[in-house]
Amino acid sequence: MSDNLTKKDQRDRSKINMHEDFEVKYWMKELGVSKEELQRAVDKVGNSAAAVRKELSA
């Protein structure tokens, strides 16, 4: 099912959704990493943005 277009920018920025291209691109730019690096971090620590930030800064 597609995103509800009536909700404007109400994304949960505390989670990283690797199944949405626009979210992957956002987090790649935000964290300064490649898609592969982002995927490895999410696979290792889960989709919590805080946990992924911590993992990538370690």
C-alpha positions in Angstrom: 0.0 0.0 0.0 1.3 3.4 -0.8 1.9 6.3 1.6 -1.1 8.4 2.7 -0.6 11.6 0.8 -2.9 13.5 3.2 -0.2 13.2 5.9 2.4 15.8 5.1 5.9 15.0 6.4 4.7 13.1 9.5 7.3 10.4 9.1 8.7 8.8 12.2 12.3 10.0 12.1 13.2 7.8 15.1 13.0 4.7 12.8 14.7 4.0 9.5 12.5 2.3 6.9 14.9 0.5 4.4 11.9 -0.4 2.2 11.1 3.2 1.2 13.6 4.7 -1.3 13.0 8.3 -0.2 13.7 7.3 3.4 16.9 5.5 2.5 18.1 8.5 0.5 17.2 10.8 3.4 19.2 8.7 5.9 22.1 8.2 3.5 22.4 12.0 3.2 21.7 12.7 6.9 24.3 10.2 8.1 26.8 10.6 5.3 27.0 6.9 4.4 26.3 4.6 1.4 23.2 2.5 1.1 25.3 -0.6 1.9 26.8 0.9 5.1 23.3 2.0 6.2 21.9 -1.5 5.5 24.7 -3.2 7.5 24.1 -0.9 10.4 20.3 -1.5 10.4 20.9 -5.3 10.1 23.2 -5.2 13.1 21.4 -2.9 15.5 17.8 -2.6 14.2 16.0 0.3 12.6 16.2 2.7 15.5 17.8 5.9 14.2 19.6 6.5 17.5 21.1 3.0 17.5 22.2 3.3 13.9 23.8 6.7 14.5 25.7 5.2 17.5 26.8 2.2 15.5 28.0 4.4 12.6 29.9 6.7 14.9 31.7 3.9 16.7 
